[in-house]
Every structure is written in structure tokens, then in C-alpha cells.
Amino acid sequence: MNSYILLNNREASKYDLYLPGRLVAALHYYLDPAEHTMMFVYCEAIEKTEANRHCRELMRQATEHTRNRRLELTIPCPIARRGLQEALAEVTSTDDLVPAER
């Protein structure tokens, strides 16, 4: 399993997703603190190898961070929306669940 690290680069208004020693994806955002809203503007895979997996993980962690800050979220970027949908599908998948004993 990969050890992703999410950093909130506030100065550049983006989340950066790292694997050890390298930047693999970035999510640019617009934050309106007065309105308590955040907009995910543009998601990009820096490392093209496994780009979809990197974007899914970036969206999973960035969405969790936004939810923890209790911000209203808007996602106009189609790449970010797709990444979030895929991340949610992974979480709700029952493929790896073991049936309960009866």
C-alpha cells in the first residue's frame, strides 16, 4: 500500500498529494472564508503513471479535509468530480467484505 501525504499549500491555494519524495497530484481551490465555502477548481495529475489512482486519493483526502473544516463544497472541475465519484465507489464497494457469520 502506498503512503500518500496531503499538504494544504495555502499560499498557492491548492492541495498537493505526495508519495515519498515526489509530488503526484494537485488540486487547486478557491476558499471564501467569509461564506464558509470552498470550490475545487482544477485537479491535475503531475505523475501520469497511475494518474487516476492519484486523483482518487487526492479527492478522498481533500474532501475529508474540507468536511472536517465544515465548509460547503462546490466541484465544477469534471476531473475532480470523476475522481470523487470513483473514490466513493471504492469505499462503498462490497467486493472485499466478508459475509457476517450467522
Secondary structure in CASP SS format (residue, H / E / C, confidence):
PFRMAT SS
TARGET T0000
AUTHOR 0000-0000-0000
METHOD secondary structure of the structure
MODEL  1
M C 1.00
N C 1.00
S C 1.00
Y C 1.00
I E 1.00
L E 1.00
L E 1.00
N E 1.00
N E 1.00
R H 1.00
E H 1.00
A H 1.00
S C 1.00
K E 1.00
Y E 1.00
D E 1.00
L E 1.00
Y E 1.00
L E 1.00
P C 1.00
G C 1.00
R E 1.00
L E 1.00
V E 1.00
A E 1.00
A E 1.00
L E 1.00
H E 1.00
Y E 1.00
Y E 1.00
L E 1.00
D E 1.00
P C 1.00
A C 1.00
E C 1.00
H C 1.00
T E 1.00
M E 1.00
M E 1.00
F E 1.00
V E 1.00
Y E 1.00
C E 1.00
E E 1.00
A E 1.00
I C 1.00
E C 1.00
K C 1.00
T C 1.00
E C 1.00
A H 1.00
N H 1.00
R H 1.00
H H 1.00
C H 1.00
R H 1.00
E H 1.00
L H 1.00
M H 1.00
R H 1.00
Q H 1.00
A H 1.00
T H 1.00
E H 1.00
H H 1.00
T H 1.00
R H 1.00
N H 1.00
R C 1.00
R C 1.00
L C 1.00
E E 1.00
L E 1.00
T E 1.00
I C 1.00
P C 1.00
C C 1.00
P H 1.00
I H 1.00
A H 1.00
R H 1.00
R H 1.00
G H 1.00
L H 1.00
Q H 1.00
E H 1.00
A H 1.00
L H 1.00
A H 1.00
E H 1.00
V H 1.00
T H 1.00
S C 1.00
T C 1.00
D C 1.00
D C 1.00
L C 1.00
V C 1.00
P C 1.00
A C 1.00
E C 1.00
R C 1.00
END
